[in-house]
Amino acid sequence: MTTIVKCPTCQKAVEWLPENEYRPFCSERCRLIDLGQWADEQFIVPVADEDDDNE
């Protein structure tokens, strides 16, 4: 059974297969759009300050 996921960029249905080199994206275009959003800091991963860990 093939798993179907939504492309994070355009929400198009994408088959999760080893042959799909862009998974979870539907295309290189959607992959590059997502990469650009990370580069522009539209997405961030929260990090705890070192000072907070020592308290």
N, CA, C and O atoms as a GROMACS GRO file, in nm:
protein
  220
    1MET      N    1   0.085  -0.118   0.000
    1MET     CA    2   0.000   0.000   0.000
    1MET      C    3   0.090   0.125   0.000
    1MET      O    4   0.183   0.136   0.080
    2THR      N    5   0.062   0.216  -0.088
    2THR     CA    6   0.138   0.340  -0.101
    2THR      C    7   0.082   0.446  -0.008
    2THR      O    8  -0.040   0.465   0.001
    3THR      N    9   0.171   0.515   0.060
    3THR     CA   10   0.130   0.625   0.148
    3THR      C   11   0.120   0.753   0.066
    3THR      O   12   0.208   0.784  -0.014
    4ILE      N   13   0.012   0.824   0.087
    4ILE     CA   14  -0.010   0.952   0.020
    4ILE      C   15   0.002   1.063   0.124
    4ILE      O   16  -0.061   1.058   0.229
    5VAL      N   17   0.085   1.164   0.094
    5VAL     CA   18   0.102   1.280   0.182
    5VAL      C   19   0.071   1.406   0.102
    5VAL      O   20   0.067   1.403  -0.021
    6LYS      N   21   0.049   1.515   0.172
    6LYS     CA   22   0.027   1.644   0.105
    6LYS      C   23   0.159   1.718   0.095
    6LYS      O   24   0.237   1.721   0.191
    7CYS      N   25   0.185   1.777  -0.020
    7CYS     CA   26   0.304   1.860  -0.038
    7CYS      C   27   0.295   1.975   0.062
    7CYS      O   28   0.193   2.045   0.066
    8PRO      N   29   0.400   1.998   0.143
    8PRO     CA   30   0.395   2.105   0.242
    8PRO      C   31   0.377   2.245   0.182
    8PRO      O   32   0.330   2.336   0.250
    9THR      N   33   0.413   2.262   0.055
    9THR     CA   34   0.405   2.394  -0.007
    9THR      C   35   0.271   2.418  -0.074
    9THR      O   36   0.206   2.520  -0.049
   10CYS      N   37   0.228   2.325  -0.161
   10CYS     CA   38   0.106   2.350  -0.240
   10CYS      C   39  -0.012   2.261  -0.202
   10CYS      O   40  -0.122   2.277  -0.256
   11GLN      N   41   0.010   2.166  -0.111
   11GLN     CA   42  -0.094   2.075  -0.062
   11GLN      C   43  -0.140   1.971  -0.164
   11GLN      O   44  -0.241   1.904  -0.142
   12LYS      N   45  -0.068   1.956  -0.276
   12LYS     CA   46  -0.099   1.854  -0.375
   12LYS      C   47  -0.069   1.716  -0.318
   12LYS      O   48   0.027   1.701  -0.242
   13ALA      N   49  -0.149   1.615  -0.352
   13ALA     CA   50  -0.126   1.478  -0.305
   13ALA      C   51   0.001   1.422  -0.370
   13ALA      O   52   0.020   1.432  -0.492
   14VAL      N   53   0.087   1.362  -0.286
   14VAL     CA   54   0.215   1.309  -0.332
   14VAL      C   55   0.231   1.166  -0.280
   14VAL      O   56   0.208   1.140  -0.162
   15GLU      N   57   0.271   1.074  -0.368
   15GLU     CA   58   0.298   0.938  -0.324
   15GLU      C   59   0.434   0.932  -0.257
   15GLU      O   60   0.532   0.985  -0.311
   16TRP      N   61   0.443   0.870  -0.139
   16TRP     CA   62   0.568   0.857  -0.064
   16TRP      C   63   0.639   0.731  -0.114
   16TRP      O   64   0.622   0.622  -0.058
   17LEU      N   65   0.718   0.747  -0.219
   17LEU     CA   66   0.791   0.636  -0.280
   17LEU      C   67   0.938   0.669  -0.291
   17LEU      O   68   0.974   0.786  -0.305
   18PRO      N   69   1.026   0.569  -0.285
   18PRO     CA   70   1.169   0.594  -0.302
   18PRO      C   71   1.203   0.659  -0.436
   18PRO      O   72   1.301   0.733  -0.446
   19GLU      N   73   1.123   0.634  -0.538
   19GLU     CA   74   1.146   0.692  -0.670
   19GLU      C   75   1.116   0.842  -0.674
   19GLU      O   76   1.164   0.912  -0.764
   20ASN      N   77   1.039   0.892  -0.579
   20ASN     CA   78   1.004   1.033  -0.575
   20ASN      C   79   1.118   1.109  -0.507
   20ASN      O   80   1.122   1.117  -0.384
   21GLU      N   81   1.210   1.163  -0.585
   21GLU     CA   82   1.329   1.227  -0.530
   21GLU      C   83   1.299   1.356  -0.454
   21GLU      O   84   1.385   1.405  -0.380
   22TYR      N   85   1.180   1.414  -0.470
   22TYR     CA   86   1.146   1.540  -0.404
   22TYR      C   87   1.059   1.522  -0.280
   22TYR      O   88   1.022   1.620  -0.216
   23ARG      N   89   1.026   1.398  -0.244
   23ARG     CA   90   0.936   1.377  -0.132
   23ARG      C   91   0.987   1.446  -0.007
   23ARG      O   92   1.108   1.441   0.017
   24PRO      N   93   0.907   1.507   0.071
   24PRO     CA   94   0.761   1.508   0.069
   24PRO      C   95   0.701   1.612  -0.025
   24PRO      O   96   0.580   1.632  -0.026
   25PHE      N   97   0.786   1.679  -0.104
   25PHE     CA   98   0.736   1.781  -0.196
   25PHE      C   99   0.695   1.716  -0.328
   25PHE      O  100   0.740   1.606  -0.360
   26CYS      N  101   0.609   1.784  -0.404
   26CYS     CA  102   0.562   1.729  -0.530
   26CYS      C  103   0.659   1.758  -0.644
   26CYS      O  104   0.657   1.689  -0.746
   27SER      N  105   0.744   1.859  -0.628
   27SER     CA  106   0.835   1.897  -0.736
   27SER      C  107   0.955   1.973  -0.680
   27SER      O  108   0.957   2.011  -0.563
   28GLU      N  109   1.054   1.994  -0.765
   28GLU     CA  110   1.170   2.072  -0.725
   28GLU      C  111   1.129   2.215  -0.693
   28GLU      O  112   1.184   2.277  -0.602
   29ARG      N  113   1.034   2.268  -0.768
   29ARG     CA  114   0.987   2.404  -0.744
   29ARG      C  115   0.936   2.421  -0.602
   29ARG      O  116   0.974   2.516  -0.533
   30CYS      N  117   0.850   2.331  -0.557
   30CYS     CA  118   0.796   2.340  -0.421
   30CYS      C  119   0.907   2.321  -0.317
   30CYS      O  120   0.904   2.385  -0.212
   31ARG      N  121   1.003   2.235  -0.345
   31ARG     CA  122   1.115   2.214  -0.254
   31ARG      C  123   1.197   2.343  -0.240
   31ARG      O  124   1.238   2.380  -0.130
   32LEU      N  125   1.221   2.410  -0.353
   32LEU     CA  126   1.300   2.534  -0.350
   32LEU      C  127   1.224   2.649  -0.283
   32LEU      O  128   1.285   2.733  -0.217
   33ILE      N  129   1.093   2.653  -0.300
   33ILE     CA  130   1.012   2.754  -0.230
   33ILE      C  131   1.027   2.736  -0.080
   33ILE      O  132   1.046   2.834  -0.008
   34ASP      N  133   1.018   2.612  -0.034
   34ASP     CA  134   1.033   2.584   0.109
   34ASP      C  135   1.173   2.622   0.158
   34ASP      O  136   1.188   2.682   0.265
   35LEU      N  137   1.274   2.587   0.082
   35LEU     CA  138   1.412   2.621   0.118
   35LEU      C  139   1.429   2.773   0.129
   35LEU      O  140   1.495   2.822   0.220
   36GLY      N  141   1.370   2.846   0.036
   36GLY     CA  142   1.376   2.992   0.038
   36GLY      C  143   1.310   3.050   0.162
   36GLY      O  144   1.358   3.150   0.216
   37GLN      N  145   1.200   2.990   0.206
   37GLN     CA  146   1.133   3.038   0.326
   37GLN      C  147   1.220   3.017   0.449
   37GLN      O  148   1.223   3.102   0.538
   38TRP      N  149   1.292   2.906   0.456
   38TRP     CA  150   1.386   2.884   0.565
   38TRP      C  151   1.500   2.985   0.557
   38TRP      O  152   1.540   3.041   0.659
   39ALA      N  153   1.552   3.010   0.437
   39ALA     CA  154   1.663   3.103   0.419
   39ALA      C  155   1.622   3.246   0.456
   39ALA      O  156   1.704   3.323   0.508
   40ASP      N  157   1.497   3.283   0.430
   40ASP     CA  158   1.446   3.416   0.464
   40ASP      C  159   1.402   3.425   0.610
   40ASP      O  160   1.350   3.528   0.654
   41GLU      N  161   1.423   3.316   0.685
   41GLU     CA  162   1.386   3.307   0.826
   41GLU      C  163   1.236   3.323   0.850
   41GLU      O  164   1.194   3.374   0.954
   42GLN      N  165   1.156   3.279   0.752
   42GLN     CA  166   1.011   3.276   0.772
   42GLN      C  167   0.975   3.158   0.862
   42GLN      O  168   0.871   3.160   0.929
   43PHE      N  169   1.060   3.056   0.863
   43PHE     CA  170   1.046   2.942   0.954
   43PHE      C  171   1.166   2.944   1.046
   43PHE      O  172   1.278   2.974   1.004
   44ILE      N  173   1.144   2.913   1.173
   44ILE     CA  174   1.256   2.903   1.267
   44ILE      C  175   1.232   2.785   1.360
   44ILE      O  176   1.118   2.744   1.382
   45VAL      N  177   1.340   2.731   1.413
   45VAL     CA  178   1.332   2.626   1.513
   45VAL      C  179   1.366   2.691   1.647
   45VAL      O  180   1.476   2.744   1.663
   46PRO      N  181   1.274   2.688   1.743
   46PRO     CA  182   1.301   2.752   1.870
   46PRO      C  183   1.414   2.681   1.945
   46PRO      O  184   1.424   2.558   1.944
   47VAL      N  185   1.498   2.760   2.009
   47VAL     CA  186   1.609   2.705   2.087
   47VAL      C  187   1.605   2.766   2.227
   47VAL      O  188   1.575   2.884   2.244
   48ALA      N  189   1.636   2.684   2.324
   48ALA     CA  190   1.641   2.733   2.461
   48ALA      C  191   1.775   2.801   2.484
   48ALA      O  192   1.878   2.753   2.438
   49ASP      N  193   1.773   2.914   2.554
   49ASP     CA  194   1.897   2.983   2.589
   49ASP      C  195   1.976   2.898   2.686
   49ASP      O  196   1.919   2.828   2.769
   50GLU      N  197   2.109   2.904   2.676
   50GLU     CA  198   2.194   2.827   2.767
   50GLU      C  199   2.173   2.871   2.911
   50GLU      O  200   2.180   2.788   3.002
   51ASP      N  201   2.148   3.000   2.934
   51ASP     CA  202   2.126   3.051   3.068
   51ASP      C  203   2.003   2.988   3.132
   51ASP      O  204   2.002   2.961   3.252
   52ASP      N  205   1.899   2.963   3.052
   52ASP     CA  206   1.776   2.902   3.103
   52ASP      C  207   1.800   2.759   3.150
   52ASP      O  208   1.736   2.714   3.244
   53ASP      N  209   1.891   2.687   3.085
   53ASP     CA  210   1.918   2.548   3.121
   53ASP      C  211   1.994   2.538   3.253
   53ASP      O  212   1.981   2.437   3.324
   54ASN      N  213   2.072   2.639   3.287
   54ASN     CA  214   2.153   2.635   3.408
   54ASN      C  215   2.079   2.679   3.534
   54ASN      O  216   2.131   2.660   3.644
   55GLU      N  217   1.964   2.734   3.521
   55GLU     CA  218   1.890   2.784   3.639
   55GLU      C  219   1.823   2.674   3.714
   55GLU      O  220   1.757   2.699   3.815
   0.00000   0.00000   0.00000
